[in-house]
């Protein structure tokens, strides 16, 4: 069996460790949304493997285990209502245009899973961002069901009831509440400003940490993501600057927006809700830390990761998109090589002056 698999999948221990870690958020996805989530992620993995194998088989080589990781990531960062054919399109797109056009494994500039997610987000915005499935609640929840068929309420009708299970996603509601409060303050409408703040204060951080909320498959449970992070740190798969940097950048951006009056909600609470209420943890643990598209130099890694967190917060707060980390990671991938070149040249010039 092992020899058979070697013909089709290249064994890569770091990638296998990543797959093992991704099993934890997958458990949360099944609990929230049923066994369709597991089937969806497995289908995404198969499509990514097939897309890469169609290229590597011509050289009589197996596809890399990294293709399976890409498929798992793509499936876990997709909402539960996205149809199977759509993730197949995204899987082939991310492998072909995010990886193979650059020469295959180890040569890609961009994170392939982010490339596929961005393509789907832009091509099918209604499926990716307009509606969500209500997660199962209590008891065995999704462990005894295939899929939830109940859709959440729209943003406008659930904005002031953001902590409800059937509300729009937390980040979407937070953005709208901040906008409503900012406009109310500008218009000296204290009653409306207080109403928005009350709705914001009602969001329970503990429920976000547990993760029994709507959202993308693998991004909901902070506890499971943190356990996966602990496992990857134990396996020495993660680089600390790439892991910590996004949280630092996110805080700096939130502080700047707060000082400029663009973010009117309490700073610390708003920061924690952004960390636990969206895809921040998943992005920081599984996406920003992806070593191939990140710099090698340690100082460059800090700059790269902090920049991604900073841009993610700005995009989330000021643009029409909630997928701040998706665009921020792709921008970081774009400028990562330039950051590394600049830092390396600076270090060389510094050593030359000291010599």
Buried (B, 14 or more C-beta within 10 A) or exposed (E): EEEEEEEBBBEBEBBBBBBEBBBBBBBBBBBBBBBBBBBBBBBBBBBBBBBBBBBBEEEEBBBBBBBBBBBBBBBBBBBBBBEEEBBBBBBBBBBBBBBBEBEBBEEBBBBBBBBBBBBBBEEBEEBBBBBBBBBBEEEEBBEEBEBBEEBBBEBEEBBBBBBBBBBBBBBBBBBBBBBBBBBBBEEEBEEBBEBBBEBBEEBEBEBBBBBBBBBBBBBBBBBBBBBBBEBBEEBEBBBEBBBBBBBBBBBBBBBBBBEEEBBBBBBEEBBBBBBBBBBBBBBBBBBBBBBBBBBEBEBBBBBBBBBBBBBBBBBBBBEEBBBBBBBBBBBBBEBBBEBBEBBBEEEEEEEEEEE
